[in-house]
Amino acid sequence: MTRIGFRLALAYRGNIVMTCVALVAQVFLLRMIWTAVYGSRPAAAGLTLDALLACLTLANLQGFATHMLVTRIVHQRVRAGTVFFDLARPAGYLRQMAAFQAGNTLGGLLLLTPVVPVVLLAGSITAPVNPAGYVITLVLGYVIAVQLALLISLIAFWTLEIAAVSLLYRLVSQFFAGTMVPLAFFPGFLGSLAEVLPFKYLGYVPAAIYVGHISDISGAVVVEAAWIAGLWALLTLVWSRAHRRVVIQGG
């Protein structure tokens, strides 16, 4: 399943090129907008312009590298009925899908390598303040992202169609991950909501640790570990119900 995920990431070259172009364009546009917003200000919300641009550049790179294809794959296989073959394998279904996503992410990282210099030129980057903390929180955030994607995927066992749910999830997760606006700028209730949701660990928190905006990583690591444990328990519960709901269309 890992090999399949890896090879699928490399299968469609035209789509790969256009996705990379879109990533570069998005980072460049964010740089132009935020440079204009800052003007002559030395800093805002505790972030200098260079640190903010580095946060946004990293958050978007991370979002590209950790794109969750597993949701679309589960959706397609449930609708077509081919999920039967996945369930017939000796390995657990959730393990299969997690392995597939891991392979797909490795393929995405391979594709991202030649694009990184262009993205950094379009955006901005600084030297890491805490590289070890960045890697640790990023890896834990990736595990959370996979778990959330699997939860969304399992909805297909009840509804058969999750395109709208997946779109809504993608919009909400990207917004609260801080890929467009760093969470330091979120006001009032919106900021409080962003603090209690897990999405900030998919983008903003690792990037903020990278630039030094967050100096103490212990709290972030503990909360991420708690989210991983809680989401795993929830996944186990939902899967125990979902596999009883399997409907093979057409038979």
N, C-alpha and C positions, 0 to 999 in steps of 0.2 A: 504493500500500500504506500509506503514511503517512496519507493521507486516510481510508482505510477504518478503520485503527486508531483514529484520532481520533474518527470518527463512532460507532464501536462503543462507545467509552467513555461516550458521552452517550445511548446508545440506550434503556437500561432505567432509567427514573427511580425506580421503586419500589426496585430493588436499590441504586441510588445512595444513596437516603435511608437505607436500613437499614444500609448499609456505613458511612456517616458517623456514624450513631447508635452503631454498634458501636465505632468509633474513639474517639469522645468518652467512651463508657462505659469502655473499656479504659484510657485515659489517666487518667480520674478514679479508677478503682479502684487503679491503680498508685500514684497520689499518696497515697491514703488508707493503703495498706499500708506504703509506705516512710516516710511521716510517723510512723506508729506504730512501725515498726522503729527509726528513729533516736531517737525520744523526745527526751531532752534533750542528746544527743550533738552537739557542734559540727560534727564531721566524722567520716567513716569511709572507709578505703581512699583517703585523699587527696581525698575529695569532700565538700563541704558538702551539706546537704540541698537547698538551692536549685540547686546545680550538678547534683546527681544527678537531680532532677526535670526540669531543663532537658534533660539528656542523654536521659532516657527519653521526654520529650515529643517531642523532635526525632527520635529514632530511630523512633518510631511514626508520626510524620508522614511521614518519609522512606519507611518501609515501605509506607504507604498510597499515596503518590504514585508509587512505583516498582514497584507490583504487576505481576508478569510474567504477562500473559495469553497470551503467545505459546505457552507450553507446552500449554495447553488447546486452543488453536486448531490447532496441529500435530497433536496427538493425535486430534482430531475429524476432521481432513481426511485423515489417514492411514487411519483406520478406515473412513471413508466412501468412500475411493478418489478424492476430489476433489483430492488432492495432485498428481494427474496434471496438472491445469491449471497448478498452480504450477511444476511442473518443465518445462512446455512454454513458459513465458515466456522471453524473451531475457535478462532479468536473473537473476543467480545466486540460488539458493534461499535461502541464508543472508542475502544482502543484502535480499531481499524480507521475510523474517521480522524482521530487525533494523529495517527501515523501518516495518513494521507496529507493532512494539513501541514505537518512538519516537513514532509518532502516538498510540498508546494512552496513553502516558505524558503527552503534552501534554494530552490530554483529561482525564486524571486530575488534572493540575495545575490545570486550569481549574475542575474540580469542587471541588478542595480549597480554593480561594481563599475562598469564603464560610464555610467550616467552620473555618478557621484560628483566628479570634478565639475561637470556642467551645472549641476544643481547648486553646488557651492559657489560657483561663479555668478549664477543668477540670484542666489540668496546671500547668505553670509554665514560664517562660522568662526568660532574662537577656539583657543586651546582649552581642553577640558580642565575644569577645576578639580573634579572628583571622578576620574575615569572608572575606578572600581565600583563606586556607588552607582554610576550611570549604568554600567553593564548589569549589575545585580538587579536593580529596579526594572530595567528594560526586559530582562529575561522573565522575571516574575510577572510583569505586565503582559508579556506575550502569552504566558500560561492562562492568565485571566481572560485575554481576548479569545483564545481557543475555546475555553469553557463557555463563554457567553455565546460564541458562534454555534457551538453544539446545542445549547439550550434553544436558541432560535430555530435551529434545524429540526429539532424534535417536534416543533409545532406542526410540521408537515404530516405527522402520523395521525393527527386529528383533522386537519383542514385540507390536506392535499395541495393547497396553493398558499405559498408564503411570500410571494413577490412583494406585495405591499408591506408586509411586516418587515421583510428584510430591508426594503428601502427606508422605512421609518427608523429602523434600528441603525442603519448606516448614517443617516443624517444626524440623529441624536448623539451617537457615539463619537462622530467626528467633531461635532460642535463642542461637546463636553470634554473631549480629549485635548482641546486647545490648539487645533490645527489652523484655525483662522484668527482667533483672538486668545491670547494667553489668559489663563484663569485668574491671574492677578488683577485683571481689568474687569472681571465680572462683578456687578453691583448687587448689594442687598441679598434678596431671596435667591437670585440666580447664583450668586457666589456660594451661598449656604448649600444649595442643592448640588452644585458641582463638587463640593467638599465631601458629601456623603455618598455620591455615586462612584462606581469603580472606574469610569471611563478616563479619569485624569491619569490613571496609571498606564494607560495605553499610549500616551503622548506627552502631556505637559510635565508630569513629575520627573521622569527620566531626563527630559530636556532641561528642566529647571535645575536639576542636580548637576548636570553637565556644565552649565554656565555659572553655577555657584549661587543661584537665587535661593535654593534650598540647601542648607549646609549640613543639617543633621538627617541622615538617611535611616536611622534606626526606627523612627516612628513609621515612615513609609514602608519599610520592609515588613514590620509587624502587621500593619494593616493589610498589605498585599497578601501575606501568608494567611491571614484570617479570611480574606475574600476567596482565596484558592480553596481553603478547607470548606467554607460554606457553599461555594458553587459546586464543588465535587459532591457534597452530600445532596444538594438539590438536583444535580444531574442524575445521580443514582436513583433518587426517588422518582423523577420524571420518566426516566428510562424504564423503570419497573412497571409503569403504567402504559408507556407508549408502545412497547413491544406486544402488548395485548390488543392493540388497536390496528394492527397491520391489515390493510386492505389491498389485495392485488387486483388492480383494475383490469377488467376484461375476463376475470375468472375467479 
